[in-house]
Amino acid sequence: MNEVISKLSPARQIGMLSATEVLSAFAVTAIAYLLIFGVDSNFWNVMTMAFLIPWVICLPANFYFINQRKQLIDMADELKVTQEKLQQVNKDLQRKANIDGLTGLANREYFIKLFDERRMKSVNNVLMIIDADHFKNINDGYGHPVGDKALILMASVFRRILRKNDLVGRIGGEEFGVLLPDTCETEGEIIGEMIRHEIESTLFEPQEGIPHRITVSIGLTGVSSYEERALPMRNADSALFEAKRRGRNQCVLYTHGMRAKPRPFYEAGNSSGRIQISV
């Protein structure tokens, strides 16, 4: 009933409410008067007043009530719209906080967060770290905007090759991380080769009519759900270093004892003058 009334114009709402209240007051007054005094000479005078006076009271009161009710409904609607806008703004801010602005892939922090979550859900996983070969030559030779286009091109290849439930993120300047859930190492090597071949085969022209072949080196390793995150990250990085050492443009699976990538920090050695790499 309230929904039906609320759909009427304010004037009709006021009229219906006032009429209902007047008739109710009239009926109550009539019944009370008859029970107490019966039908006497004042009965109709009283009934006339019982009919007119409620109109004088109800009309302005209901006008105020309907007007206040309308204002509350409008405020509630505005609040709902504002909440929806805030939710959308929060979603946009969350997306910007988690997504790399250039490639549209997960950024490093979000990739690591999802990596920890998703590797726990399956027994066999494969982690790949993919690095563009000689990327500095592109930035130095053609400029950073052209380098950005190369990264966008690589991101498009990942989207084209990888499966829907695979995780990919930009974890460094020209370095990408990929988690393949429910995947064995052999399958991971096949997917890695597909990515490597697709990037190498994709046309990239830093300048019109001047092609430049982009190649990547890929290090991959199996990931168990119970392992500390640092272990598969270090193993994949070691395999990537091995791929670079072997000449780049290849996919290498980590094997036990594979040499780790040296850190870029050097310390002076002992009196013999040797330089030691801080590992």
C-alpha positions in Angstrom: 0.0 0.0 0.0 2.8 2.4 0.9 4.5 1.7 -2.4 1.3 2.5 -4.3 0.8 5.8 -2.4 4.5 6.7 -2.9 4.1 6.5 -6.6 1.3 9.2 -6.6 1.9 12.9 -6.9 2.5 14.8 -3.6 -0.9 16.5 -3.9 -2.7 13.2 -4.3 -0.7 11.7 -1.4 -1.7 14.6 0.8 -5.4 14.3 -0.2 -5.6 10.5 0.4 -3.8 10.7 3.8 -5.9 13.7 4.9 -9.2 12.0 3.8 -8.3 8.8 5.6 -7.5 10.7 8.8 -10.6 12.9 8.6 -12.9 9.9 8.1 -11.2 8.0 10.9 -11.6 11.0 13.3 -15.2 11.5 12.2 -16.0 7.8 12.8 -14.3 7.7 16.2 -16.0 11.0 17.3 -19.5 9.7 16.2 -19.1 6.4 18.0 -17.8 8.0 21.2 -20.6 10.7 21.2 -23.3 8.1 20.6 -22.1 5.9 23.3 -21.9 8.7 25.8 -24.7 11.1 24.9 -26.7 9.3 22.3 -28.5 11.2 19.5 -29.4 14.7 20.9 -29.8 18.2 19.5 -26.0 18.8 19.4 -25.1 15.6 17.6 -25.0 17.0 14.1 -23.2 20.2 15.2 -20.6 18.1 16.8 -20.3 15.8 13.7 -19.9 18.9 11.5 -17.1 20.1 13.6 -15.6 16.6 13.7 -15.5 16.7 9.9 -14.2 20.2 9.4 -11.6 20.6 12.1 -9.5 17.5 11.1 -9.2 18.9 7.6 -7.7 22.2 9.0 -5.2 20.1 11.0 -4.5 17.3 8.6 -3.9 19.2 5.4 -0.9 21.3 6.6 0.4 18.5 8.7 0.4 16.1 5.8 1.9 18.6 3.5 4.8 19.0 5.9 5.1 15.2 6.3 5.0 14.5 2.6 7.5 17.2 1.9 9.9 15.9 4.6 9.4 12.3 3.3 10.2 13.4 -0.2 13.4 15.2 1.0 14.5 12.0 2.9 13.9 9.9 -0.2 15.9 12.3 -2.4 18.7 12.3 0.2 18.7 8.5 0.3 18.8 8.4 -3.5 21.7 10.9 -3.6 23.5 8.9 -0.8 23.1 5.7 -2.8 24.5 7.3 -6.0 27.4 8.7 -3.9 28.1 5.3 -2.4 28.2 3.7 -5.8 30.6 6.4 -7.1 32.8 5.9 -4.0 32.8 2.1 -4.6 33.8 2.7 -8.2 36.5 5.1 -7.2 37.8 2.6 -4.6 37.9 -0.1 -7.3 39.8 2.2 -9.7 42.3 3.1 -6.9 42.7 -0.5 -6.0 43.3 -1.4 -9.6 45.8 1.4 -10.0 47.6 0.2 -6.9 47.8 -3.4 -8.2 48.2 -3.0 -11.9 51.3 -1.8 -13.9 50.2 1.4 -15.6 52.2 0.7 -18.8 51.4 -3.0 -19.6 48.2 -3.5 -17.7 49.7 -6.5 -16.0 50.0 -7.1 -12.3 52.7 -5.0 -10.7 55.5 -6.6 -8.6 53.7 -6.3 -5.2 50.4 -7.7 -6.5 52.1 -10.5 -8.5 53.9 -11.6 -5.3 50.7 -11.5 -3.3 48.8 -13.6 -5.9 51.8 -15.9 -6.3 51.6 -16.7 -2.6 47.9 -17.3 -2.7 47.6 -19.3 -5.9 50.6 -21.7 -5.5 48.9 -23.0 -2.3 45.9 -24.1 -4.3 47.6 -26.7 -6.5 50.4 -29.3 -6.0 52.3 -28.7 -9.2 53.2 -25.2 -10.3 55.8 -23.6 -12.6 57.4 -20.2 -12.1 58.9 -18.4 -15.1 61.0 -15.3 -15.0 61.2 -13.7 -18.4 63.7 -11.0 -19.3 64.1 -9.1 -22.6 67.5 -9.5 -24.1 69.6 -6.4 -24.7 66.7 -4.2 -23.8 69.1 -1.3 -23.0 70.0 -1.1 -26.7 66.3 -0.3 -27.6 66.1 2.4 -24.9 69.4 3.9 -25.8 69.0 3.6 -29.6 65.4 4.6 -30.1 64.4 6.2 -26.8 62.3 5.1 -23.8 58.9 5.6 -25.5 59.9 3.0 -28.1 61.1 0.8 -25.2 57.6 1.1 -23.7 56.1 0.0 -26.9 58.3 -3.1 -26.8 57.1 -3.9 -23.3 53.5 -3.5 -24.4 54.1 -5.8 -27.3 55.5 -8.4 -24.9 52.5 -8.1 -22.6 50.2 -8.7 -25.6 52.0 -11.9 -26.4 51.6 -13.1 -22.8 47.8 -12.5 -23.0 47.7 -14.3 -26.3 49.7 -17.4 -25.2 48.9 -17.8 -21.5 45.8 -19.6 -20.1 43.0 -17.8 -18.3 44.1 -19.0 -14.8 47.8 -18.3 -15.4 49.3 -15.4 -13.5 51.6 -12.8 -15.2 53.1 -9.6 -13.9 55.7 -7.1 -14.5 58.2 -7.5 -11.7 61.0 -5.3 -13.0 61.9 -2.8 -15.7 61.9 -5.4 -18.6 61.4 -8.5 -16.4 58.2 -10.4 -16.1 57.0 -13.2 -13.8 54.6 -16.0 -14.8 53.0 -18.6 -12.6 51.5 -21.6 -14.3 49.3 -23.4 -11.8 48.5 -27.2 -12.2 51.5 -27.5 -14.5 54.5 -29.8 -14.5 58.0 -28.7 -15.5 57.8 -30.4 -18.9 54.6 -28.5 -19.8 56.2 -25.3 -18.4 59.1 -25.7 -20.8 56.7 -26.1 -23.7 54.8 -23.0 -22.7 58.0 -21.1 -22.2 59.2 -22.0 -25.7 55.9 -20.9 -27.1 56.3 -17.5 -25.5 59.9 -17.2 -26.6 59.1 -18.1 -30.2 56.0 -15.9 -30.3 57.9 -12.8 -29.1 60.8 -13.4 -31.5 58.4 -13.9 -34.4 56.2 -10.8 -33.6 57.0 -7.8 -35.8 58.4 -4.8 -33.9 59.3 -1.6 -35.8 60.9 1.0 -33.6 60.7 3.2 -36.7 58.5 2.7 -39.7 60.2 0.3 -42.1 63.0 -0.6 -39.6 62.3 -3.9 -37.9 64.0 -4.9 -34.7 63.9 -8.4 -33.4 63.0 -8.8 -29.8 64.2 -11.9 -28.0 63.8 -13.0 -24.4 65.6 -15.3 -22.0 63.4 -17.4 -19.7 64.3 -19.2 -16.5 61.8 -21.6 -15.0 61.4 -23.9 -12.1 58.9 -26.1 -10.4 57.0 -24.6 -7.4 55.7 -26.6 -4.5 52.9 -25.3 -2.3 55.0 -25.9 0.9 58.2 -24.1 -0.2 59.2 -20.7 1.0 58.6 -18.1 -1.7 62.3 -17.1 -1.8 63.4 -20.6 -3.0 61.5 -20.8 -6.3 62.2 -17.1 -7.0 65.9 -17.7 -6.5 65.8 -20.9 -8.6 64.0 -19.3 -11.5 66.4 -16.3 -11.3 69.3 -18.8 -11.4 67.9 -20.5 -14.5 67.4 -17.1 -16.1 71.0 -16.2 -15.4 72.0 -19.5 -17.0 69.9 -18.7 -20.1 71.8 -15.4 -20.4 75.1 -17.0 -19.8 74.4 -19.6 -22.6 73.8 -16.8 -25.1 70.3 -15.6 -24.5 67.1 -16.2 -26.5 66.4 -19.5 -24.8 64.3 -21.2 -22.1 66.2 -22.9 -19.3 64.8 -25.2 -16.6 66.5 -25.0 -13.2 68.5 -28.0 -12.1 70.1 -28.6 -8.7 73.5 -26.9 -8.4 72.9 -24.3 -11.1 74.9 -21.2 -10.5 73.0 -18.3 -8.9 73.0 -14.9 -10.5 75.6 -12.6 -8.9 74.4 -9.7 -7.0 75.4 -6.2 -8.2 77.2 -5.4 -5.0 81.0 -5.7 -4.7 83.3 -5.6 -1.7 87.0 -5.1 -1.6 88.9 -8.4 -0.9 91.7 -9.1 1.4 95.3 -7.9 1.1 95.8 -10.0 -2.0 93.7 -7.5 -3.9 91.0 -10.0 -4.9 87.5 -8.7 -5.5 84.7 -10.9 -3.9 81.1 -11.0 -5.0 78.7 -10.6 -2.1 76.2 -13.3 -2.6 
